[in-house]
Amino acid sequence: MRFINYCKGCLGCVSSGECVIHDDMSGILEDMVDADVIVFASPIYFNTISGQMKTMIDRLTPKARQLNDKDYYFLFSAASDNQKSLEPAVCELRGFLNCIGVESEKGIVFGLNAESECEINHNENALNQAFEFGKNI
């Protein structure tokens, strides 16, 4: 498991391009800069992305300008059976993409009715959709 500290909001990274915090995020950032495709995957808590996902997004600041030429996909798992209730999560990630100059994501998978870890394995629609996205990348 990787460990990512919270952003301090010091803006030291704006001039240097490097975060002043030394944790696993620096390696994650380099991997993201080198990638052609980035998949944001998050469980949904209270209709939005997890705190861990938000912490990671906040820490993308040092390399944000180098992340705008990627294809982005979103994968969500939620206990809810109502896809509309996941709109705050979609808006959160689209807001990040907008900030870095990406017009839109390439695809979204909604894994609904997944109250526990194994229940997503029974959502054939979500699994097939994720498989097709992966095949077409």
C-alpha positions, 0 to 999 in steps of 0.5 A: 500500500502506498502512503500519501500525506495531505497537501500543505497548501504551501505552493512550494511546488508551483515554482520548483515543480517538486512537492516539499513532502517526501512520501510515495506521491512523488513516484505516483506522479512520475508514473502518471506523467509517463502514462498515456491513460489514467484511470481514477477509481474510487469507492463512493462514500456519501455520494462522492469520491473517497477522501484518499482520492481527494488527497491524491488529486490535491497532491497532483499540483506539482505536475498538473500541467504535464497531465493534460494530454492523457486519456482519463477514465473513471471507475466507481463502486457504490452501494447505491442502485441509483446512478444519478446519486453518483453525480457529485463524484463525477463532478468532482473528477470532472472539476479536476480535469477542467482545471488542468485543461482536459475537456472530458473523460473517455468513459465512466463505469458505475459499479452499483449495488456493491455494498460489500467488497465481493458484490461488484463481482456480480455486476456483469454490466460494470465488469463488461464495460470496464473490460471493453474500456481496457480492450480499447485502450 
